[in-house]
Amino acid sequence: MRFAGVAVLLLVALLLIPPSSALIEPNPGAISGYQEIEISGSSVDVDLSQVGSQYAVSNAYVYGVSPGTSVSLTISRPGESWTGSYRYLHSGVTSNLSVTLEGTTATWGALSPVALGNSFCLRYATDTDANTAGLVLSNVPPFDQDQARYAYLPIPYIDTLPITRIHATTDTGDEIKLVVRYNEASAVGSSIVNYGTATQTNFLAQLLEVVGGFLTVILTLFTVFKFVFLDHFVAVLVLFESVTIAYAASQSRGFIPFIQKFWRYNEGLVTFLLKFMSYVLDFFYRIIQAIKPI
């Protein structure tokens, strides 16, 4: 029985590997020593040439995209620019999302009982089959492992001329938050070259990595879900409310500020729980979709 269970997980992991002719590998994480610029609004612009000519974008994130909103992007380096977009629609219990980068578009659906703000990111990436480097638009990690959800654009000389400016606007006038991390251009270029060279293309190694990550995610989700929602939901809720009341009271100088803080903290808890449940449901929904053809 144990062997059969492992075999099923291996099969599911194989099915979750997207049938793409190219393997796009986004550069992981931030570069050591990065600095950060955060700006909010319906039209936001970060131009690193105003910070210093030696700097370049290492990665960027856009948070708080409301349902029904499209975000248009202009990504630039001296003398060149490219366009992209992110669209988020919600209907019933599902969401429909799409990312576009210079004509390359990826679309997908997700199980999402509640309409919540969404996020996406821009990173450097390597196409290990074509041996090119460029940019990729995708979900925010770690919910971005599906190659079918990547919009990838190869860019010549991206390691020597990385991007320096990002401009984002919403079509609805809703506010978004743009977070840009940046380093010296030489460090950004080195990270692109070194990661692309070190990318593992051995299929067995990739499969083992996917299976290990898959099992870890499954066990973590199940453990957290069981602990919070099945075993100790009331206790966790009482503990949170107790800490919230004590903290809100200590930080308030009157009844109205206390109520406002208490309400805001509880609103944050409800949003977190709903997002967590949406991620869990979407994860298992994708597994079911992968197993369907069997």
Secondary structure, DSSP 8 states (H G I E B T S, - for coil): -HHHHHHHHHHHHHHHS---SS-EEE--S--TT-EEEEEEESEEEEEGGGT-TTEEEEEEEEEEE-TTEEEEEEEEETTEEEEEEEEEEEETTEEEEEEEETTEEEEEEEE-SS---EEEEEEEEEETTTTEEEEEEE--TTS---GGG-EEEE-TTTTTS---EEEEEESS---EEEEEEEEEHHHHHHHHHHHHHH----HHHHHHHHHHHHHHHHHHHHHHHIIIIIISHHHHHHHHHHHHHHHHHHT-SSHHHHHHHHHHHHHHHHHHHHHHHHHHHHHHHHHHHHHTT-
